[in-house]
């Protein structure tokens, strides 16, 4: 069966000014802002696309709200009631709190960009209550399930070439064994592959921040097994490639895990990113230091990593409730 990585989608171009429902000067600033995010701020493609959609929705709302294409004078005169009306409209459209928070952040970021040019103001946000952030914990896999997902033997019956199965197993091993994001694993160059005695890899993570993470022997072995049967010459290119030798799409790895979910009877929360969560949760459960885990994950703040302490407490509480005689 052909590996569908040959259908890797091209990156979408950034929206032009004509994409935005606003007076020309504001629409042009919107397009400039997206280029600024993608360039100087080095925001991820997904963030830029999401912010672009949120800004387009905001400007479209204001056009309806004011009865004309919104201009900078109207942006300067925005009132808290205008922003509340916008949030109410997005809520009616079905956006949940997490998406509303992102939409509000996008609008604030854009207006701050304009404020530096004297074209808007942001003090109005001080009188607007942000939607409540939903409290959700990362859904880590059990140790057994995580091991099964990264075990290529679990896919032995699939009608796929052995090198493809070995490749996917190597990528997943990096997610669970080194705590990498899927984009980070796929960014590794063949020349930097952690194999043989090379027991670490340097990653360029979010915000362009570099970090070096150790790579344990089982993960290196999975990469070596893939390299031993990969039909392509990877010299000078990426470590992981698709069916035709081009860069591997994250979607292919996601589909591989989706098939494994069905075969292993795992919940929908068992995703490639859940392996990164599992890496952190299992390390913490075995006595790992929070600051060290923060560095390994590439979190800018330890407060981001602290959510895993809640995950581990939840696991302990479940164990207590199921085992303690007074918990019945």
HELIX and SHEET records of a PDB file:
HELIX    1   1 UNK A    4  UNK A    7  5                                   4    
HELIX    2   2 UNK A   17  UNK A   19  5                                   3    
HELIX    3   3 UNK A   24  UNK A   38  1                                  15    
HELIX    4   4 UNK A   45  UNK A   66  1                                  22    
HELIX    5   5 UNK A   72  UNK A   76  1                                   5    
HELIX    6   6 UNK A   80  UNK A   92  1                                  13    
HELIX    7   7 UNK A   97  UNK A  115  1                                  19    
HELIX    8   8 UNK A  123  UNK A  127  5                                   5    
HELIX    9   9 UNK A  143  UNK A  150  1                                   8    
HELIX   10  10 UNK A  152  UNK A  155  5                                   4    
HELIX   11  11 UNK A  162  UNK A  178  1                                  17    
HELIX   12  12 UNK A  182  UNK A  186  1                                   5    
HELIX   13  13 UNK A  190  UNK A  192  5                                   3    
HELIX   14  14 UNK A  206  UNK A  208  5                                   3    
HELIX   15  15 UNK A  217  UNK A  229  1                                  13    
HELIX   16  16 UNK A  250  UNK A  264  1                                  15    
HELIX   17  17 UNK A  272  UNK A  285  1                                  14    
HELIX   18  18 UNK A  290  UNK A  297  1                                   8    
HELIX   19  19 UNK A  302  UNK A  305  1                                   4    
HELIX   20  20 UNK A  307  UNK A  323  1                                  17    
HELIX   21  21 UNK A  325  UNK A  327  5                                   3    
SHEET    1   A 2 UNK A 200  UNK A 204  0                                        
SHEET    2   A 2 UNK A 210  UNK A 214 -1                                        
END                                                                             
